[in-house]
């Protein structure tokens, strides 16, 4: 329990101010979360995120720092679309329960296939965006930096 007290000053009584152009907001209290970009952000994330892979047994999760990669394989691209769109609801529920959100503008997907064989069907993968309060399509990529 002594280690929890060690982090208490870092996590408690925090405030934030937002500036857009010349407008500066009032100071607001922050009741949860870890400061993004801080020295301990990754350490806290590693402690908090290890069980996200338990939200689905159909997909494989690969975690690296604050990035999560989800892999799913099927020879039928239409089946991939259906399964992934249903399965992406599970991490959303996990994230919400853990007071986290998905950054949909930084989220995308790729369909791996033989280079010589073009896809006859382009799947649409979507997930819920908390900021916009609606489902949004994720961007399809031809390559992804890992």
N, C-alpha and C positions, 0 to 999 in steps of 0.2 A: 504493500500500500504506500510505502514511502515514495516509490517511483512515480505514482500518480500525482502526488503533491509537488514533485519536481517540475511537472509540466503545467501545473495549474496556472501560474502567472502568464504562461505563453498562450493559454487557451481561454482564460476568463477575462471579463471586463474589457473586451476589445470593442473598438468602434471603427467606423469607416466614413469617409466623405467621398462623394463622387463629383467630378467636375466634367461638364460638357461645354466646350467653348469657354465663355466667360462666366457661365452659371455654376455656382458651387452650392451643393446641397447642404442641408443641415447634418450635423453629426448624428449617426444612427448606431445603436448597439447591435452587435453581432452575437447571436445566441448559440450558433453551432458552426462547425467547419474549421478548417485549418487554413491559414493564409497561403494562398497559391503563390508559388515562386519562392517561398521562404526556405530556409536551410532545412527545416524539419518536415517540410511538406511531403517529400517522398517517403520518409520514415513512417510518418503517420498513415500515409496511403497504403504502404506495404502491410502495416498492422491491421488496417480496417478492411482491405479489399480481398484477402485470400479466399473467401468462400463464395465469391460471385460465380465460380464455375459450377457450384451445386444447384444453380437455378435451372439448369437444363441438362438432361442426359443424352440429348441428340446432337449436341455440338461440342466442339473442343475449344477451350479457352486458353489463350496464351497471354500472360501478363508480363509487361515490362514497364517498370516505373509507373507512370500514370496513364499508360496506353494499354488497352485491352484489344486483342485480336481474337476474332471468333471464326472458326473454320467449320464448314459443313460440306459434305460431298454427296453428290447424286449425279447420275448420268443424264437425268431428265431435268432440263433447265426450268421448265414450268413447275416441276415438283420442288425445286430449290426455292423458287419464288414463294410458293404457298407455304412451305415449311418454315422458311426464314422469317417471313412476315408474321407468322403465328408465334414462332419462338422468340422473336425480338421483344415481345410483350413481357416475357419473363425477366430479362435483365432490367427492363424499365421498372417493373414492380420491385425488384431487389434494390435498384438505385434509389427509388422513392422511399422505401423502408429505411434506407441508410442515409437519408437526407443528402443524396448526391444527384447530380443531373448529367445527362449525356449532352455533349457539345455537338449538336447535329451538323453544324457547318464544318466541323473537322472530321466528321464521320463519313465513310464512303465504303464501297464494296468493289470487289473484282470477281469476275467469273473466269476461272482458269480453264482453258481449252487448247487443243492443238492449234498452233499458229496457222497451219494450212487450212484448217476447218473453221470457217466463219460461223458465228452464232446465227441461227435462223430466227431466234426469239430473244429479244432484249428484255430481261426481267426488270421490274420495278420493285425495289426494296424500300420500305418506309418504316418509320418509327415515330413515336410521339415526341414532340418538341415542347418542353415546358414553357420556354420563352414565348413561343407563338400560340401556345395552348391549342395545338392541332397536330395531326399527322403530317409529316413531310417526307418527300422522297429523298433518299440518300443518293449522292452522286456516284455514278458508275465510273470506274477508272480502268485504264488499260495497264497501269503499273502502280505499285504502292511501295514507298520507301519503308523498309523495316529496320 
